[in-house]
Amino acid sequence: MVPGPEDGRRKAKPLSTIALKETPRVAAHLGAGAANAAHPALLHLILDVLDDNKAEDTVVIDLRGKSALADEMVIASGRATRHVGAIADKLVEELKNAGHGKVKVEGLPHCDWVLIDCGDVIVHLFRPEVRAFYNLEKMWSAGRPTELPLS
């Protein structure tokens, strides 16, 4: 059976038809600053694909002012290595279909931790155990240390 509207799954939309307004899903991941995202169309596409493929515990971290590597970082988990690999494959496919074809992917052979560099947005896909071990959310969300005066 081919998936279609009758089974509740929606058909992928081309990038030009994706609404750039703040959706409840994106707002939940970004908080109040969703409208201020540096690249809202790319971020919406990534979050939609992750949601459609049942990625878990999706988090978006604003890197502006913290790193020159990217403006946003998306972290999500898959239930197992096959799930992580399937999410990564589908995300890369959808990014290419939307015109973001120059993405770089690392970690696909093992699928414990897959990094997808979309340019202005970096996506990390983890197995839950690997995500807990590396704890990127804590590292990137931590406030900057205050400078102590030298004595």
C-alpha positions as CSV (number, residue, x, y, z in Angstrom):
1,M,0.0,0.0,0.0
2,V,1.4,3.4,-1.0
3,P,1.1,6.0,1.8
4,G,-1.2,8.9,1.0
5,P,-3.8,11.2,2.5
6,E,-6.2,8.3,3.2
7,D,-3.8,6.8,5.8
8,G,-3.2,10.1,7.6
9,R,0.3,10.9,6.3
10,R,0.8,14.1,4.5
11,K,2.7,14.6,1.3
12,A,6.0,16.6,1.3
13,K,5.6,20.2,0.2
14,P,8.2,22.0,-1.9
15,L,10.1,24.7,0.0
16,S,8.3,27.5,-1.8
17,T,5.0,26.5,-0.2
18,I,6.2,26.1,3.3
19,A,4.7,28.8,5.5
20,L,7.4,30.9,7.3
21,K,5.1,31.8,10.1
22,E,5.6,30.4,13.6
23,T,3.9,27.0,13.9
24,P,3.1,25.5,17.3
25,R,5.7,22.8,16.7
26,V,8.4,25.2,15.9
27,A,7.3,27.5,18.7
28,A,7.6,24.6,21.1
29,H,11.2,23.9,20.0
30,L,12.3,27.5,19.8
31,G,10.3,29.2,22.5
32,A,9.3,32.8,22.1
33,G,12.2,33.6,19.7
34,A,11.0,31.4,16.8
35,A,10.2,34.4,14.6
36,N,13.8,35.6,15.1
37,A,15.4,32.5,13.7
38,A,18.1,33.4,11.3
39,H,17.0,30.9,8.7
40,P,13.3,30.1,9.4
41,A,12.5,28.2,6.1
42,L,15.5,25.8,6.6
43,L,14.7,25.4,10.3
44,H,11.0,24.7,9.6
45,L,11.9,22.1,7.0
46,I,14.3,20.3,9.4
47,L,11.8,20.3,12.3
48,D,9.0,19.1,10.0
49,V,11.1,16.2,8.7
50,L,12.2,15.2,12.2
51,D,8.6,15.3,13.4
52,D,7.3,13.4,10.5
53,N,9.9,10.7,11.0
54,K,9.2,10.4,14.8
55,A,12.4,11.8,16.1
56,E,12.2,12.2,19.9
57,D,13.3,14.9,22.3
58,T,14.0,17.5,19.6
59,V,15.8,20.6,20.9
60,V,16.9,23.8,19.1
61,I,19.8,25.8,20.5
62,D,20.5,29.3,19.3
63,L,24.3,29.5,18.6
64,R,24.4,33.1,17.4
65,G,27.0,34.9,19.5
66,K,28.4,31.5,20.8
67,S,29.9,30.0,17.6
68,A,30.7,30.9,14.1
69,L,30.0,27.4,12.9
70,A,26.2,27.8,12.6
71,D,23.3,30.0,13.7
72,E,21.2,27.1,15.2
73,M,21.8,23.6,16.3
74,V,19.1,21.0,16.3
75,I,19.5,17.9,18.5
76,A,17.1,14.9,18.3
77,S,17.1,11.2,19.2
78,G,16.1,8.1,17.4
79,R,15.0,4.9,19.2
80,A,17.8,2.7,17.7
81,T,20.6,2.8,15.2
82,R,18.2,1.9,12.3
83,H,15.8,4.7,13.4
84,V,18.7,7.3,13.6
85,G,19.9,6.2,10.1
86,A,16.4,6.3,8.6
87,I,15.8,9.8,10.0
88,A,19.2,11.0,8.7
89,D,18.5,9.5,5.2
90,K,15.1,11.1,5.0
91,L,16.3,14.5,6.2
92,V,19.2,14.5,3.6
93,E,16.7,13.5,0.9
94,E,14.2,16.3,1.8
95,L,17.0,18.9,2.1
96,K,18.2,18.0,-1.4
97,N,14.6,18.1,-2.8
98,A,14.2,21.6,-1.3
99,G,17.4,22.9,-2.9
100,H,19.8,22.5,0.0
101,G,21.8,19.8,-1.8
102,K,25.3,20.6,-0.3
103,V,24.7,19.1,3.1
104,K,27.6,17.2,4.7
105,V,26.9,14.1,6.7
106,E,29.1,12.3,9.2
107,G,28.4,9.1,11.1
108,L,26.0,7.3,8.9
109,P,27.8,3.9,8.8
110,H,27.4,3.4,12.6
111,C,24.3,5.6,13.3
112,D,25.1,6.1,17.0
113,W,25.6,9.9,16.3
114,V,24.9,11.4,12.9
115,L,25.9,15.0,12.2
116,I,24.3,16.8,9.3
117,D,25.8,20.1,8.4
118,C,23.2,22.2,6.6
119,G,25.4,25.3,6.6
120,D,23.5,27.7,8.9
121,V,21.9,24.9,10.9
122,I,23.7,21.8,12.3
123,V,21.6,18.7,13.1
124,H,22.8,16.1,15.6
125,L,20.9,12.8,15.6
126,F,21.7,10.4,18.5
127,R,20.7,7.1,20.0
128,P,19.4,8.0,23.5
129,E,22.4,6.4,25.3
130,V,24.9,8.3,23.2
131,R,23.0,11.5,23.6
132,A,23.1,11.2,27.4
133,F,26.8,10.5,27.3
134,Y,27.8,13.5,25.3
135,N,25.1,15.9,26.7
136,L,25.5,18.6,24.0
137,E,22.5,20.5,25.4
138,K,24.4,21.2,28.6
139,M,27.6,22.2,26.9
140,W,26.0,24.6,24.4
141,S,23.2,26.0,26.6
142,A,25.5,26.9,29.5
143,G,26.0,30.6,30.2
144,R,29.4,32.1,29.6
145,P,31.6,32.1,32.7
146,T,32.1,35.4,34.4
147,E,35.6,36.9,34.4
148,L,37.1,37.2,37.8
149,P,39.4,40.1,38.5
150,L,43.1,39.3,38.7
151,S,44.6,39.9,42.1
